């Protein structure tokens, strides 16, 4: 049975990915940092549905905790076939008001968290010359967003990380891809007011916002064992807002 490790999977896109992979027959490791109750409830839900699932608390911005997460996954399930680097934080502030601490926090979670977790998971994948890694970026990582310079920069870095790593790991049989969602109805976007959300809908050719399940479908498409020849790519489930 295949195993997937999904960071930031207590809610939103991560939780939708956990449900999608569980339905696809995967064992699931759920990682959370602050939302313990939601993570444990999701784990219970998946186990009740017949999935072999477990949950682990870690701050992936800390390299030692990222290593502990991977070690626990290998200890629990014996292998990691898929790594989904989904954990991330939103940040909205004018560039000139963004402090050094702001920059350090956004980059440590959105970029370095993915790097630390990937680095820890890679030896097992390289050893068997197989594996899938899917990194979560954003449309703002593709085109940038005003008042979200730090966030956009962190997500643009994820795209560069994905493409370079795909080239490096290709000879080892490991596929590395990126999903860059558009505006999705998640807790991260819950702070946006109705007027802003309506404006974003109007900017989207499909005239609606995406759901976590829409993103999970894209992640599963790139990460499941049927994908044997797509690597180094950015797939954007965004309703056409960026083309």
N, C-alpha and C positions, 0 to 999 in steps of 0.2 A: 504494500500500500504506500502511495506517495505521501510526502509530508510537506506542508507549507508553513513558513513562519511569516506572519504579517505584523509589522510594527504599527502602533497606533490603531489597534483594531477593536477598541472598546465601543466605538460609536462611529457614525457617519460612513465614509467610504471604506474605512478599514473593516467595520463590522459587516458591511455588505459584501466585501471580498471574502470574509470568513465564511459567511453563509453560502456564497457561490462555490467556493472550493469544497466545503463540506458536502454540498449537494453533488459535487463532481467526484466524490469518493476519496477526498484527501483527508489525512489527519491534519489537525490545525493547532498551531501554537498561537495563542492570543497574547499580544504584549500590550501593556498599558503603563501609564506613569501616574496619573492622578484619579482616573475614573474606575476605582476598584469595583464598586457595586455593579456598574454597567458591564465591565469585563467578566465578572463572575456570573452574572445573569446570562450573558451571551454564551459562555462556556457551558452552563447548565442546559441552555436551549439546544445547543448543538449535540451535546451528549444524549439528551432525551430523544433527539431525532436519529440516533444511531451512529453519530460521528465520534471518533476518538479525538477528543479535544482537551487542551490544557491551557492554563493561563499563568503568566509570569509578569511581575512588576519590575520595571527597569527604566532608568533615565538614560536613553541611548546617546545623549550628549556626553555622557561619561564613558570613555572607552572600556573601562573595567566592567561597567554594568552591561554594556553591549556584548562583551565577551561572555559574561555570565549568562545572558539571555540565550546566546547561541549554544553554549555548553549545556544548559538545561534542556534545550530543544533536542540536542543530540542524545542526551542522557535519557530523555523521556521516550523519544520516537526512533532513535537509532540512526536517523539520517535527516538531511534537509534537501529536498528536491527543488523547492521553489522558495525564493526570498522576495517578499514584497515590501519595499521600503516606502511605507505610507506615512509614518509619523511626521507631523509638521505643525507649525504654529503660524497663525496669521499676524500681520503687523501693518498698521496704517498710521503713518506719520510723515510730515513733510521732511524732505531730505536734510535741510539745515537744522531741524529739531531732533534728528536722530542721533542719539548719543553713542559713545563707544560701547557702553554696556548693552544698548539695544542691538547694535551690530553683532556683538559677540554672542548674544543669546539667539538671534534669528539664524545666524550661520552655524552655530553649534548644534542646533536641533535640526534645521532643514537640510543642511549640507553634511556636516561632520557626523551627525547621527547615522545617516545612510552609509557614509564611508566606514565608520567604525563597525557597524553591523555587517556590512559586506565583507570587510577584511577578516572578520572573525569566522564568517560562514564559508569563505572561499576554499580553505584547505580541504574540507570534506568533498566539495564539488570537484576540485581539481584532481583529487585522488581517484575519483571514479570517472573523470572526464565527461561529466554531464551535469546539467543544472540550468535553471532559469532564474534570472533576476529581473524584476520589474521595479523601476524607480518612479515615484510620483512627483511630477513637476506641476506646471500650471500654464494656462495660456499666457499669464503675465510673465512667465519665464521665456516665452517665445517672442512677445511683442512689448513687454514692459507696461507698467501702470503708474500713472501719476499718483503721488502720495503713498506709493508702495514700492519705493526704490529698493529698500533693503530686502523686502520679500521677493520682488522681481529678480534681484541679483542672486538670491539664494536658489531660486527655482531655475534660473538660466544656468547656474553652475551645475545643477543636477543633469541638465541636458548634455552639457559638455562632458561630465563625468560618465554618463551613460555611453556616449559615442566612443570615447577613448577606451573605456573598459571593454566594450564589445570587441574592438579590434584586438586588444591584448589577450582576451580570453577565448576568442574564436578558435584558435588551435587546440584549446583544451576542451572543446565541445560545449562550452557554456554560452548561452544566449542571454544578452543583456539588452533590455528595451525600456522605453519610457512612455508613461501615459501622462498627458498634459490636459487635465480637465478644464472645461469652461466654467461658467457659473453654475454651481451645484447647490441644491437645497440641503445644506449640512449645518451642524452647529457652528462651524467656523464662519458661515455667512449669516447666521441668525441675527447678528448685530446690525445688518443693513436695514435701513428703513424701507417701507413699502414703495415710496416714490423711486428710490434707487433701484430696487428690484424690478419695478415696472419698466424703468428706462433700460435696464439690462436685457429684459425680455424683448423690448422693441429693437434692440441692436442685434438680436439673435435671429437669423433667418428662419429658424423653426418656430420662433415666437413663443418660446417657453424655456424654463430653466431645467437643467438636468437633475437626475436623481442619483443617489449613491449607487443604486443598482445599475444605472447606465455605465458608470465608471467601472464597476466590478466586472461587467461583461467584457470591457476592453482589456482589463488586466488579465482575466482568465483566458481570453483569446491568445494573448501573447505568451502566457506562462504555462499553459497546459501542454502535455506531452505531444499533442498533435502539431504544435508549432516546432518545426525542425529546421526552418530556413529563413526566419525573420529575425534579424538582430541589428542593434544599433539604430533602431527607428524610434520616432516619436509619433504616437497615436493620440489624437486629440478629440475625445468625446465632448464636443462643445456646442453642438447644434449649429455649427457653421459660423460662429461669431469670429473665428480666426480661420482664414483659408490660405 
